[in-house]
Amino acid sequence: MHKGAASLARLGQNLSPQQLIGALVERGELTDPGSPRGRLLNVAARQFEQKGYARTTVRDIASEVGILSGSIFHHFASKEQILCAVMREVTIFASARMRSAMQQAESPRDKLRACIQSELEAIHGQAVPGFSILVLEWRSLSKDSRKEVLRLRDEYEHIWLIAIRAAKCPGGDAALVRRLLVGALSHTYSWFKPRGKGLSIAELADRILLIFAP
């Protein structure tokens, strides 16, 4: 577990996304979004998400940031290295945010609901920009890059397993429940629109909780 993320959880603070980012930057966990490297990562994350990694060029990223293409290589050796850095920071932030949400919940069941809502918000672009890249662009990483991101992903998944076991979800197999939840939550990207007169993300989280922890 990252020390910065763990300390945030222990604080039990109900931090806004901006405050959480600031705290993680201060602890050295995330790149300052206002720095040249941070602006580059934010633009890359948005372009990778909107156009896909393969169709996004270094020139595209540089053009939006407002720098020459060659200037990017002062920060990263390759486009693939940019993707790895984006995935790393997205995972760290998503993990810290979920821990913070769980800390506010009282019962084991409420903590599982906090996990569900946090991931739904991430999938639908609320508070965790670039989260869909973790799923859509996984195969674009080299073998070496995958190792670092996999380690961080395992930490993220460990938070889920703790919450599932504590909530005593039916079936008794926390890993299986998590796989089912991954499918159910990620698929909402294609049909759920968190606006208008339909369900809100919070209401959808309530419905999903009833299925997995009745």
N, C-alpha and C positions, 0 to 999 in steps of 0.2 A: 504493500500500500504506500502511496506517496505520502510523505510526512505532512506536506502542506494540506492536502485534501483531508487527511485524517484529523489534523488539528482543527480544520474548519468544522468537521462533524462534531468534535468534542465541544466546540464553542456553543453549538446549538443555536446559532444565530439564523434568523430568517432573512438571509441576504437576498437582495435583488440580483438578477443576472449581472448587472454592471458592477455591483459591489463584490460579487463573487469573483468576477474576472480580475478586479483590482486587487483583491486579497491574494489570488493565485499568482498574479504578476509580481506582487511584492515578495512572495515566497519563492520566486524563481521557477514556478511551475509552468507558467504560460508566458508567451511573448507579449510585450506591451502592444496592444492594438494600435496605439498612436505612433509607434516607432516605424521607420522605413520597412523593416522586416515584417512587422505586424500588419501594416497596410498591404504589403505584398501577399501575405498569407490569407488575409480576408478576401482580397480580390480573387485570388486563385480558388479559394473554397467556393465562392459564389459562381465562378465560371465553370469549375469542374461539375458543380451541381446542376447548372442550367444547360450546359452544352455537352457535358461528358468530358472525361479526361483526354480521350484520344483526339477529340475535335478542338480542344483548347491548345493554343500554341503559346510558347514563351512570349512571342510578340504581342499576342492578345492581352496577356497579363500585364506586360510592361506598358502597353498603350493606355490601359485603364488607370494604372497607377500613376502614369505621367513620367515615365523614365525610358531610357534607351534599353533595348533588349539585352545588350551586353551587361548592363548594370545589375541585372538579376543575378548574374553569376558571381557577384561579390558576396551574395548571401547563400546561394545554393549552387551546387555543382551541376544539377540537371533538373528537368521538369519532374522526373520521378522522385527526386529528393524533396521537391516542394510538396508533392502529393503525400509522401510519408510524413512530413512535418505537419501538414493539415490534419491528417488522420490522428496523429499523436495528440495534438492539442485539442481536437474535438473530443477524443476519448477521455482525456484528463478532465476537461471541463464537465462532460456529461457525468462522469463518476462523482466528481465533487458536488455537482448540483443534486444528484440523486441522494447522496449521503446527507446533504443538508436538508432535503425534503423529508427523508426518513427520520431525521432527528426531531422534526416538529411533530411527528405522529406519535400517538401514545401506545396503542395496542399493536400486536403483531399484524393483525389484519389491516389496520390503518397504514402500517409501514409498507405492506405489500401494495396497497392502493397508491401510496406515494410513489412507489417504483413504477407502477403502471402509468400513472399520469405524467411522471417525468419523461418516460420514454415516448409516450404519445406526443407530448409537447416538442420533444426533440425531432421526432419523425416529421411533424408538420411545421417545422421551421420556427418554432417559438422558443427563444432563449438559447438554443444550441445550433448555431448556423453550421451547415455542412454535414449534419449527422447522416444524411442519406448516402453520402460518399463512402461511409464505412461499409455499406452493403454493396453499392453499385460498382465501386471501383476496386474492390479487393484484389482481383486478379491482375490489376495493373501494377502492383507492387512486385519488386524483385524478391527473391528468396531471403536475402539478408534484411531488407526493409521490413518484411513481414514479421520477422522475429521480434522486433521492438514493438510493433503495433499489436501483435498477438499477446505479448506479455501484458500490455495495458488493457487489452480487451478481456483477458482472463481476470484481471482485477475487477473490471466492471461487472463481469458475469458472476464473480464471487459475491458481490453485494446482492445480486438477485437471488442466488441460491440460499443465502442466509435468510433473506426475507421470506422466501417460499417455504423453507423448512419451519421457520418460526410460526408461520400462518397455518401450518398443518393442512396444506392443500390436499384434496382427495387424490389417491393414487400412491402416495408415499414415495414417489421417485421425483426428487426436486429437479434433477437434470432433464427428465422428460417433460415435466410441467413447464420448465423454462423454454424448451424447444417449441412446445406448443404455443406458448406466449409470444415467442419471437415471430412465429408465423402469423398469429392472429394480429399482433400489433403492427408489424411491418406492412401487412396487406392493407391496412386502413389507408395507406398513402394513396391507393388507387381509387378508393370510393368515398372516403369520409372527407367532408368539407366543413371545418370548424367555424362556420359563420352562417348568417341567415337565420332561418326559423328552425333549423334542425338541432340535433344534440350539440351541446358544447363538449369540449374535451373533458372537462370534469365529469359531466354526465355520462359520457362514454366510458370513462374510467370506472365509474360506479357499476355500469352494466357488465363490464368485463370482469370486475371483481366478483360479482355474483356468480359468474360461470366458473371461475377458478377457485374461489374460496367462499362457497355458499354458506 
